[in-house]
């Protein structure tokens, strides 16, 4: 479902403004109304934040389901979203996963054209709920580096969907042993060479010719950190080095280490050092 096809409801948060890749999130207040039938272009996952009754038009009659807080629905891409009735206003977290993102998570093991996600009108899945709420929290914080975080979550969500909800559950093995030393060295070198740029999980994984999901898993085994945590750590360490050069302004340092604005740079620097860049420089 493209963004333009989403009904005009009260969207309290939307990741489309943040430029996320492969996975987007909308947090909305769904009004009591009737939703028309529509064709989905992305895998659609909805998480209920409150209790609500929903009617689904299936097999030429209404089927009613009472949802409780935390209940989840999964509707695959390229399938018709059935006509639905919502009986009261309800808060929803909606995830839109691009089919290409799901395919990238599986391409090393299965034929991507044969991937089929089975529709699930109501289920409980703590991992999907955690991913949705964590992404919403990230979006609420308005962090400029949320794109990399969203990519990491997209690969984790894709692997989980393949394991649990594919028509023939794909046996995607858990990685073990970490990255080979030469690949770890290449990945770290790539990160350091591109700290001033928009580093994404896909780009870092591609630099060592691995899928994003397996790279993220192996990288954490090798370093004890997720790629996002490692990138942030490197940016803070480089910022500390640059703060010794008093001829550089804080804005210049911010740009050198890949933060989009000075306020975000200051906030992340304080989280990691318990002080601001300006105060840190004064202590040198």
Residue pairs with C-beta under 8 A, 6 or more apart in sequence:
1 38
1 39
1 40
1 41
1 42
1 44
1 81
1 96
2 41
3 16
3 24
5 38
5 41
6 26
7 35
9 28
9 29
9 30
9 31
10 28
10 29
10 31
11 26
11 27
11 28
12 27
12 28
12 29
13 25
13 26
13 27
13 136
13 139
13 140
14 24
14 25
14 26
14 27
15 23
15 24
15 25
15 26
15 135
15 139
15 146
15 150
16 24
16 26
18 139
18 146
18 147
18 150
19 147
20 146
20 147
20 150
20 151
21 147
21 150
21 151
21 154
21 200
21 202
22 97
22 98
22 100
22 101
22 150
22 151
22 154
22 202
23 95
23 96
23 97
23 98
23 101
23 135
23 150
23 151
23 153
23 154
23 157
24 42
24 95
24 96
25 93
25 94
25 95
25 96
25 132
25 135
25 136
25 139
25 150
26 93
26 94
26 96
27 91
27 92
27 93
27 94
27 136
27 139
28 91
28 92
28 94
29 89
29 90
29 91
29 92
30 86
30 89
30 90
30 91
30 92
31 86
31 89
32 86
32 87
32 88
32 89
33 85
33 86
34 83
34 84
34 85
34 86
35 81
35 83
35 84
35 85
35 86
36 83
37 57
37 80
37 81
37 82
37 83
38 80
38 81
39 78
39 79
39 80
39 81
40 75
40 76
40 77
40 78
40 79
40 80
40 81
41 77
41 78
42 77
42 96
42 97
42 98
42 99
43 74
43 75
43 76
43 77
43 96
43 97
43 98
43 99
43 102
43 117
43 161
44 73
44 74
44 75
44 76
44 77
44 81
44 94
44 95
44 96
44 97
45 72
45 73
45 74
45 75
45 94
45 95
45 97
45 128
45 132
45 157
46 72
46 73
46 75
46 92
46 93
46 94
46 95
47 70
47 71
47 72
47 92
47 93
47 94
47 95
47 128
47 129
47 132
47 133
48 67
48 68
48 69
48 70
48 71
48 72
48 90
48 91
48 92
49 69
49 90
49 91
49 92
49 93
50 69
50 90
50 91
51 66
51 67
51 68
51 69
51 90
52 66
52 67
52 86
52 87
52 88
52 90
53 64
53 65
53 66
53 67
53 87
53 88
54 64
54 65
54 67
54 84
54 85
54 86
54 87
55 62
55 63
55 64
55 65
55 84
55 85
55 87
56 62
56 63
56 64
56 65
56 82
56 83
56 84
56 121
57 63
57 82
57 83
57 84
58 82
62 85
65 121
65 122
67 122
70 124
70 129
71 122
71 123
71 124
72 120
72 122
72 123
72 124
72 125
72 128
72 129
73 120
73 121
73 122
73 123
74 117
74 118
74 119
74 120
74 123
74 161
74 165
75 81
75 119
76 116
76 117
76 118
76 119
77 97
77 99
77 117
78 99
79 119
93 132
93 133
93 135
93 136
95 131
95 132
95 135
95 157
97 154
97 157
97 158
97 161
101 154
101 155
101 158
102 115
102 117
102 158
102 161
102 162
103 112
103 115
104 155
104 158
104 202
104 211
104 212
104 213
105 155
105 158
105 159
105 162
105 172
105 211
105 212
105 213
106 112
106 115
106 158
106 162
106 170
106 172
107 211
108 211
108 214
109 170
109 171
109 172
110 162
110 170
114 168
115 162
115 166
115 170
116 166
116 167
116 168
117 161
117 165
117 166
117 167
118 165
118 166
118 167
120 165
125 164
127 160
128 157
128 160
131 153
131 156
131 157
131 160
134 153
135 149
135 150
135 153
138 146
138 149
138 150
139 146
143 149
143 264
144 259
144 260
144 261
144 264
145 228
145 231
145 232
145 259
145 264
145 268
147 198
147 200
148 199
148 200
148 201
148 227
148 228
148 231
149 228
151 200
151 201
151 202
151 212
152 201
152 216
152 226
152 227
152 228
155 201
155 211
155 212
155 213
155 216
156 213
156 216
158 213
159 172
159 213
162 169
162 170
162 172
163 169
163 170
163 172
172 213
174 217
175 214
175 217
175 218
175 221
176 221
177 218
177 221
178 184
178 218
178 219
178 221
178 222
179 187
179 208
179 215
179 218
179 219
179 221
179 222
183 208
183 210
184 219
184 222
184 223
186 207
186 208
187 204
187 207
187 208
187 215
187 219
188 230
190 203
190 204
190 207
190 208
191 199
191 204
191 227
191 230
191 231
191 234
192 234
192 238
194 203
195 231
195 234
195 235
195 238
195 256
195 257
195 258
196 255
196 256
196 257
196 258
197 258
198 258
199 231
199 258
201 212
201 215
201 216
201 227
201 228
202 212
204 215
204 227
204 231
205 211
205 212
205 214
205 215
205 216
208 215
210 218
215 227
216 226
216 227
219 225
219 226
219 227
219 230
220 226
220 227
223 230
225 233
232 268
232 272
233 272
235 257
235 258
235 259
235 268
236 257
236 268
236 269
236 272
236 273
238 256
238 257
239 253
239 254
239 256
239 257
239 265
239 269
239 277
240 273
240 280
242 248
242 253
242 256
242 257
243 253
243 277
243 280
243 281
243 284
244 284
246 281
248 256
250 262
250 265
250 277
250 278
251 262
253 265
253 277
254 261
254 262
254 265
257 265
259 265
259 268
265 277
266 276
266 277
266 278
269 275
269 276
269 277
269 280
270 276
273 280
275 283
